[in-house]
Each structure stands twice: as C-alpha cells, then as structure tokens.
Amino acid sequence: MPLEDSVIHSEYRNEDEILFMAQSSHPDNSTLVAIFVITVVTLLMIALITWKLCSLCNKWYKRRDELRPPCLNCNLIAMGEAVSYADGSCPQCGNNT
C-alpha cells in the first residue's frame, strides 16, 4: 500500500485532518500567482542583464578600433615619407589616409 493510501486510510485520522492534509498539499492560487510573478521578473532581469552586456560588448568592439595604435605606414604617409594607393588607402592596413 503506498504511503498516501496508508495516511488517508489510517484509523487514527479523522475526516477534518484528512481534508486539511488534502488542502494543504496543493498550493492555492495566490501562491501560484506569486511563483509566476517571481519567475517572470527573474526572466526579465536575465534578459535585461544580457541585453546590457551585449550593448557594452558592442561599444567596446567599436571603441577597440579607436584605441588601436595607428599604423606606422599611415604615419609615414602623413609625414610624406611613404605613398598611399591611388584611392588614398594605406597599403599596410587599408585605412583611408
């Protein structure tokens, strides 16, 4: 006999105890709503944090090109010591000089 059956059919339990046990084993609607709200808020927080991290990464990647030291050949072209291609791009890095 399973445990639940032994609890319900026990001669030591009266009907009020059995009814209370049956009601207390299932969460009420307010508990389910609270669990749902907490789950939705948690998922939204995860999505927001992920979105923020992605936007920070995109800013870093865009800024990374700005922080890269200039090409030495570009400096030579700017000083007039080297020649760029006809379209004005650097032969070393391809930047427009």
DSSP file (Angstrom, degrees, kcal/mol; ACC not computed):
  #  RESIDUE AA STRUCTURE BP1 BP2  ACC     N-H-->O    O-->H-N    N-H-->O    O-->H-N    TCO  KAPPA ALPHA  PHI   PSI    X-CA   Y-CA   Z-CA
    1    1 A M              0   0    0      0, 0.0     5,-0.0     0, 0.0     0, 0.0   0.000 360.0 360.0 360.0 127.5    0.0    0.0    0.0
    2    2 A P     >  -     0   0    0      0, 0.0     4,-2.0     0, 0.0     5,-0.2  -0.151 360.0-107.6 -63.6 163.5    1.5    3.4   -1.0
    3    3 A L  H  > S+     0   0    0      1,-0.2     4,-2.0     2,-0.2     5,-0.2   0.884 117.1  53.6 -61.2 -41.8    2.2    6.0    1.7
    4    4 A E  H  > S+     0   0    0      1,-0.2     4,-2.4     2,-0.2    -1,-0.2   0.912 109.0  49.1 -62.6 -40.9   -0.6    8.3    0.6
    5    5 A D  H  > S+     0   0    0      1,-0.2     4,-2.7     2,-0.2    -1,-0.2   0.894 109.5  51.7 -65.5 -38.1   -3.2    5.5    0.9
    6    6 A S  H  < S+     0   0    0     -4,-2.0    -1,-0.2     1,-0.2     4,-0.2   0.863 111.0  48.5 -67.9 -32.4   -1.9    4.5    4.3
    7    7 A V  H >< S+     0   0    0     -4,-2.0     3,-0.6     2,-0.2    -2,-0.2   0.923 115.6  42.9 -71.0 -43.4   -2.2    8.1    5.5
    8    8 A I  H 3< S+     0   0    0     -4,-2.4    -2,-0.2     1,-0.2    -3,-0.2   0.891 118.8  43.4 -70.9 -39.1   -5.8    8.5    4.2
    9    9 A H  T 3< S+     0   0    0     -4,-2.7    -1,-0.2    -5,-0.2    -2,-0.2   0.332  83.6 126.8 -91.5   9.3   -7.0    5.1    5.4
   10   10 A S    X   -     0   0    0     -3,-0.6     3,-1.1    -4,-0.2    -3,-0.1  -0.430  59.3-141.6 -67.5 138.3   -5.4    5.3    8.7
   11   11 A E  T 3  S+     0   0    0      1,-0.2    -1,-0.2    -2,-0.1    -4,-0.1   0.624  98.0  65.9 -75.7 -10.8   -7.8    4.7   11.6
   12   12 A Y  T 3  S+     0   0    0     -5,-0.1     2,-0.4     2,-0.1    -1,-0.2   0.523  87.8  82.1 -87.7  -5.0   -6.0    7.4   13.6
   13   13 A R    <   -     0   0    0     -3,-1.1     2,-0.2    -6,-0.1    -5,-0.0  -0.804  65.3-152.9-101.1 139.4   -7.1   10.2   11.2
   14   14 A N     >  -     0   0    0     -2,-0.4     4,-2.0     1,-0.1     5,-0.2  -0.561  35.5 -98.2-100.0 175.2  -10.5   11.9   11.4
   15   15 A E  H  > S+     0   0    0      1,-0.2     4,-2.5     2,-0.2     5,-0.2   0.845 120.7  55.0 -64.0 -36.2  -12.2   13.5    8.4
   16   16 A D  H  > S+     0   0    0      2,-0.2     4,-2.5     1,-0.2    -1,-0.2   0.904 108.9  47.8 -64.9 -41.4  -11.1   17.0    9.3
   17   17 A E  H  > S+     0   0    0      2,-0.2     4,-2.5     1,-0.2    -2,-0.2   0.910 112.4  49.0 -65.3 -41.0   -7.4   16.0    9.4
   18   18 A I  H  X S+     0   0    0     -4,-2.0     4,-2.1     2,-0.2    -2,-0.2   0.916 112.3  48.2 -64.7 -42.7   -7.7   14.2    6.1
   19   19 A L  H  X S+     0   0    0     -4,-2.5     4,-2.2     2,-0.2    -2,-0.2   0.909 112.2  49.2 -63.9 -42.8   -9.4   17.3    4.5
   20   20 A F  H  X S+     0   0    0     -4,-2.5     4,-2.6     1,-0.2    -2,-0.2   0.910 110.8  50.2 -63.2 -42.1   -6.8   19.6    5.9
   21   21 A M  H  X S+     0   0    0     -4,-2.5     4,-1.0     1,-0.2    -1,-0.2   0.889 111.2  48.8 -63.8 -39.3   -4.0   17.4    4.6
   22   22 A A  H  < S+     0   0    0     -4,-2.1     4,-0.4     1,-0.2    -1,-0.2   0.889 115.0  44.5 -68.0 -39.2   -5.6   17.3    1.1
   23   23 A Q  H >< S+     0   0    0     -4,-2.2     3,-0.8     1,-0.2    -2,-0.2   0.876 112.9  50.0 -73.8 -36.8   -6.0   21.1    1.0
   24   24 A S  H 3< S+     0   0    0     -4,-2.6    -1,-0.2     1,-0.2    -2,-0.2   0.667  99.8  65.6 -78.2 -14.9   -2.5   21.9    2.3
   25   25 A S  T 3< S+     0   0    0     -4,-1.0    -1,-0.2    -5,-0.2    -2,-0.2   0.666  97.9  61.1 -80.5 -14.5   -0.8   19.6   -0.1
   26   26 A H  S <  S-     0   0    0     -3,-0.8     2,-0.1    -4,-0.4    -1,-0.0  -0.939  89.0-121.6-113.0 132.0   -1.9   21.8   -3.1
   27   27 A P        -     0   0    0      0, 0.0    -2,-0.1     0, 0.0     2,-0.1  -0.409  28.2-123.0 -69.4 146.8   -0.8   25.4   -3.4
   28   28 A D     >  -     0   0    0     -2,-0.1     4,-1.9     1,-0.1     3,-0.3  -0.265  31.1 -94.9 -81.3 176.0   -3.6   28.0   -3.5
   29   29 A N  H  > S+     0   0    0      1,-0.2     4,-2.7     2,-0.2     5,-0.2   0.854 121.9  56.2 -63.1 -37.8   -4.0   30.5   -6.4
   30   30 A S  H  > S+     0   0    0      1,-0.2     4,-2.2     2,-0.2    -1,-0.2   0.874 107.8  49.2 -65.5 -35.0   -2.1   33.3   -4.6
   31   31 A T  H  > S+     0   0    0     -3,-0.3     4,-2.4     2,-0.2    -1,-0.2   0.919 111.7  48.4 -67.4 -43.3    0.9   31.1   -4.2
   32   32 A L  H  X S+     0   0    0     -4,-1.9     4,-2.4     2,-0.2    -2,-0.2   0.896 112.0  49.5 -63.8 -40.3    0.8   30.1   -7.9
   33   33 A V  H  X S+     0   0    0     -4,-2.7     4,-2.8     2,-0.2    -1,-0.2   0.914 110.7  50.2 -64.6 -42.6    0.5   33.7   -8.9
   34   34 A A  H  X S+     0   0    0     -4,-2.2     4,-2.5     2,-0.2    -2,-0.2   0.912 111.3  48.2 -62.7 -42.7    3.4   34.7   -6.7
   35   35 A I  H  X S+     0   0    0     -4,-2.4     4,-2.3     2,-0.2    -1,-0.2   0.911 112.6  49.3 -63.1 -42.6    5.6   31.9   -8.2
   36   36 A F  H  X S+     0   0    0     -4,-2.4     4,-2.6     2,-0.2    -2,-0.2   0.926 111.9  47.8 -62.6 -45.5    4.5   33.0  -11.7
   37   37 A V  H  X S+     0   0    0     -4,-2.8     4,-2.7     1,-0.2     5,-0.2   0.921 112.1  49.2 -63.3 -44.2    5.4   36.7  -11.0
   38   38 A I  H  X S+     0   0    0     -4,-2.5     4,-2.3     1,-0.2    -1,-0.2   0.903 112.1  49.3 -62.3 -40.6    8.7   35.8   -9.5
   39   39 A T  H  X S+     0   0    0     -4,-2.3     4,-2.4     2,-0.2    -2,-0.2   0.924 112.7  46.4 -64.2 -45.1    9.6   33.6  -12.5
   40   40 A V  H  X S+     0   0    0     -4,-2.6     4,-2.4     2,-0.2    -2,-0.2   0.919 113.2  48.7 -64.9 -43.4    8.6   36.3  -15.0
   41   41 A V  H  X S+     0   0    0     -4,-2.7     4,-2.3     1,-0.2    -1,-0.2   0.905 111.4  50.6 -63.5 -41.1   10.5   39.0  -13.1
   42   42 A T  H  X S+     0   0    0     -4,-2.3     4,-2.3    -5,-0.2    -2,-0.2   0.921 111.0  47.8 -62.7 -44.3   13.6   36.8  -12.9
   43   43 A L  H  X S+     0   0    0     -4,-2.4     4,-2.3     1,-0.2    -2,-0.2   0.889 111.6  50.5 -64.9 -38.7   13.4   36.1  -16.6
   44   44 A L  H  X S+     0   0    0     -4,-2.4     4,-2.5     2,-0.2    -1,-0.2   0.891 109.6  50.8 -65.5 -38.7   13.1   39.8  -17.4
   45   45 A M  H  X S+     0   0    0     -4,-2.3     4,-2.7     2,-0.2     5,-0.2   0.912 110.4  49.2 -64.7 -41.7   16.1   40.6  -15.2
   46   46 A I  H  X S+     0   0    0     -4,-2.3     4,-2.4     1,-0.2    -2,-0.2   0.918 112.1  48.4 -63.0 -42.8   18.1   37.9  -17.0
   47   47 A A  H  X S+     0   0    0     -4,-2.3     4,-2.5     2,-0.2    -2,-0.2   0.903 112.3  48.9 -64.0 -41.0   17.1   39.4  -20.4
   48   48 A L  H  X S+     0   0    0     -4,-2.5     4,-2.6     2,-0.2    -2,-0.2   0.918 112.1  47.7 -65.3 -44.2   17.9   42.9  -19.2
   49   49 A I  H  X S+     0   0    0     -4,-2.7     4,-2.5     2,-0.2    -2,-0.2   0.914 113.0  49.0 -63.5 -42.1   21.3   41.9  -17.9
   50   50 A T  H  X S+     0   0    0     -4,-2.4     4,-2.4    -5,-0.2    -2,-0.2   0.919 111.5  49.1 -62.7 -44.0   22.1   40.0  -21.1
   51   51 A W  H  X S+     0   0    0     -4,-2.5     4,-2.4     2,-0.2    -2,-0.2   0.913 111.8  49.1 -62.4 -43.0   21.0   43.0  -23.3
   52   52 A K  H  X S+     0   0    0     -4,-2.6     4,-2.4     1,-0.2    -2,-0.2   0.918 111.1  49.5 -63.1 -43.5   23.2   45.4  -21.2
   53   53 A L  H  X S+     0   0    0     -4,-2.5     4,-2.4     1,-0.2    -1,-0.2   0.901 111.1  49.8 -63.1 -40.1   26.2   43.1  -21.5
   54   54 A C  H  X S+     0   0    0     -4,-2.4     4,-2.4     2,-0.2    -1,-0.2   0.909 110.9  48.8 -64.9 -41.1   25.7   42.8  -25.3
   55   55 A S  H  X S+     0   0    0     -4,-2.4     4,-2.2     2,-0.2    -2,-0.2   0.889 111.3  50.0 -67.7 -36.6   25.4   46.6  -25.6
   56   56 A L  H  X S+     0   0    0     -4,-2.4     4,-2.4     2,-0.2    -2,-0.2   0.904 110.5  50.2 -65.4 -39.9   28.6   47.0  -23.6
   57   57 A C  H  X S+     0   0    0     -4,-2.4     4,-2.6     2,-0.2    -2,-0.2   0.911 109.8  50.5 -64.3 -41.3   30.4   44.5  -25.7
   58   58 A N  H  X S+     0   0    0     -4,-2.4     4,-2.2     1,-0.2    -1,-0.2   0.912 110.9  48.7 -63.3 -41.7   29.3   46.3  -28.9
   59   59 A K  H  X S+     0   0    0     -4,-2.2     4,-2.5     1,-0.2    -1,-0.2   0.904 111.4  50.4 -63.4 -40.0   30.5   49.6  -27.5
   60   60 A W  H  X S+     0   0    0     -4,-2.4     4,-2.1     1,-0.2    -2,-0.2   0.918 110.2  49.1 -64.9 -42.7   33.8   48.0  -26.6
   61   61 A Y  H  X S+     0   0    0     -4,-2.6     4,-0.9     2,-0.2    -1,-0.2   0.884 113.0  47.3 -65.7 -36.9   34.3   46.5  -30.0
   62   62 A K  H  X S+     0   0    0     -4,-2.2     4,-0.8     1,-0.2     3,-0.4   0.905 115.5  45.1 -67.5 -40.3   33.6   49.8  -31.7
   63   63 A R  H  X S+     0   0    0     -4,-2.5     4,-2.1     1,-0.2    -2,-0.2   0.771  99.0  72.0 -75.0 -24.7   35.9   51.6  -29.3
   64   64 A R  H  X S+     0   0    0     -4,-2.1     4,-0.9     1,-0.2    -1,-0.2   0.886  96.3  50.9 -58.0 -39.9   38.6   49.0  -29.8
   65   65 A D  H  < S+     0   0    0     -4,-0.9    -1,-0.2    -3,-0.4     3,-0.2   0.859 109.6  50.6 -66.3 -34.6   39.3   50.2  -33.3
   66   66 A E  H  < S+     0   0    0     -4,-0.8    -2,-0.2     1,-0.2    -1,-0.2   0.851 111.4  48.2 -69.8 -33.4   39.6   53.8  -32.0
   67   67 A L  H  < S+     0   0    0     -4,-2.1    -1,-0.2     2,-0.1    -2,-0.2   0.606  84.8 110.6 -83.8 -11.5   42.1   52.7  -29.3
   68   68 A R  S  < S-     0   0    0     -4,-0.9     3,-0.1    -3,-0.2    -3,-0.0  -0.406  80.8-106.7 -64.0 135.2   44.2   50.7  -31.7
   69   69 A P        -     0   0    0      0, 0.0    -1,-0.1     0, 0.0     3,-0.1  -0.325  44.5 -95.8 -62.8 146.6   47.6   52.4  -32.2
   70   70 A P        -     0   0    0      0, 0.0     2,-0.2     0, 0.0    -3,-0.0  -0.247  42.7 -97.5 -65.4 151.4   47.9   54.0  -35.6
   71   71 A C     >  -     0   0    0      1,-0.1     4,-1.9    -3,-0.1     5,-0.1  -0.462  24.5-136.4 -66.6 135.1   49.6   52.1  -38.4
   72   72 A L  H  > S+     0   0    0      1,-0.2     4,-2.1     2,-0.2    -1,-0.1   0.861 106.3  54.2 -63.7 -34.9   53.3   53.1  -38.8
   73   73 A N  H  > S+     0   0    0      2,-0.2     4,-2.4     1,-0.2    -1,-0.2   0.878 104.8  54.1 -66.9 -36.6   52.8   53.2  -42.6
   74   74 A C  H  > S+     0   0    0      2,-0.2     4,-2.5     1,-0.2    -2,-0.2   0.903 107.9  50.6 -61.8 -40.6   49.9   55.6  -42.1
   75   75 A N  H  X S+     0   0    0     -4,-1.9     4,-1.9     2,-0.2    -2,-0.2   0.910 109.9  49.6 -62.8 -41.4   52.2   57.9  -40.1
   76   76 A L  H  X>S+     0   0    0     -4,-2.1     5,-2.6     2,-0.2     6,-1.1   0.885 110.7  50.2 -64.4 -38.0   54.8   57.7  -42.8
   77   77 A I  H ><5S+     0   0    0     -4,-2.4     3,-0.8     4,-0.2    -2,-0.2   0.915 109.8  50.9 -64.8 -42.3   52.2   58.6  -45.4
   78   78 A A  H 3<5S+     0   0    0     -4,-2.5    -2,-0.2     1,-0.2    -1,-0.2   0.848 111.5  47.6 -64.1 -33.8   51.1   61.5  -43.3
   79   79 A M  H 3<5S-     0   0    0     -4,-1.9    -1,-0.2    -5,-0.2    -2,-0.2   0.573 117.0-114.7 -82.7  -8.8   54.7   62.8  -43.0
   80   80 A G  T <<5S+     0   0    0     -3,-0.8    -3,-0.2    -4,-0.7    -2,-0.1   0.601  87.9 112.8  86.8  11.5   55.2   62.4  -46.7
   81   81 A E  S   <S+     0   0    0     -5,-2.6     2,-0.3    -6,-0.2    -4,-0.2   0.587  76.7  36.0 -92.4 -12.3   57.8   59.6  -46.4
   82   82 A A  S    S-     0   0    0     -6,-1.1     2,-0.4    -9,-0.1    -2,-0.2  -0.900  77.7-124.0-136.2 165.9   55.6   56.9  -47.9
   83   83 A V        -     0   0    0     -2,-0.3     2,-0.1    -3,-0.0    -6,-0.1  -0.902  16.4-146.4-116.3 138.5   53.0   56.7  -50.7
   84   84 A S        -     0   0    0     -2,-0.4     6,-0.2     1,-0.2    12,-0.0  -0.451  35.7 -84.9 -90.8 171.1   49.4   55.5  -50.5
   85   85 A Y    >   -     0   0    0      4,-2.5     3,-1.8    -2,-0.1    -1,-0.2  -0.179  48.4 -96.7 -66.6 170.4   47.5   53.7  -53.2
   86   86 A A  T 3  S+     0   0    0      1,-0.3    -1,-0.1     2,-0.1    -2,-0.1   0.817 125.8  55.3 -61.9 -31.5   45.7   55.8  -55.9
   87   87 A D  T 3  S-     0   0    0      2,-0.1    -1,-0.3     1,-0.0    -2,-0.0   0.457 121.6-106.9 -83.0   1.7   42.4   55.6  -54.0
   88   88 A G  S <  S+     0   0    0     -3,-1.8     9,-3.3     1,-0.3     2,-0.3   0.560  74.8 134.7  89.7   9.5   44.1   57.0  -50.8
   89   89 A S  B     -A   96   0A   0      7,-0.3    -4,-2.5     8,-0.1    -1,-0.3  -0.641  60.4-108.2 -95.2 152.5   44.2   53.8  -48.8
   90   90 A C     >  -     0   0    0      5,-2.7     4,-1.3    -2,-0.3    -6,-0.1  -0.567  16.6-142.8 -75.7 133.7   47.2   52.6  -46.9
   91   91 A P  T  4 S+     0   0    0      0, 0.0    -1,-0.1     0, 0.0    -7,-0.1   0.771  98.2  48.1 -67.5 -23.9   48.9   49.5  -48.4
   92   92 A Q  T  4 S+     0   0    0      3,-0.1    -3,-0.0     1,-0.1   -20,-0.0   0.952 132.2   6.0 -82.3 -53.0   49.6   48.1  -44.9
   93   93 A C  T  4 S-     0   0    0      2,-0.1    -1,-0.1   -22,-0.0    -4,-0.0   0.612  88.9-123.2-112.2 -16.0   46.3   48.4  -43.1
   94   94 A G     <  +     0   0    0     -4,-1.3     3,-0.0     1,-0.3     2,-0.0   0.416  59.3 144.2  88.9  -3.5   43.8   49.6  -45.7
   95   95 A N        -     0   0    0     -6,-0.1    -5,-2.7     1,-0.1     2,-0.5  -0.336  59.2-105.9 -67.2 152.1   42.7   52.7  -43.8
   96   96 A N  B      A   89   0A   0     -7,-0.2    -7,-0.3     1,-0.1    -1,-0.1  -0.685 360.0 360.0 -79.4 124.5   41.9   55.8  -45.8
   97   97 A T              0   0    0     -9,-3.3    -1,-0.1    -2,-0.5    -8,-0.1   0.443 360.0 360.0-102.0 360.0   44.7   58.3  -45.3
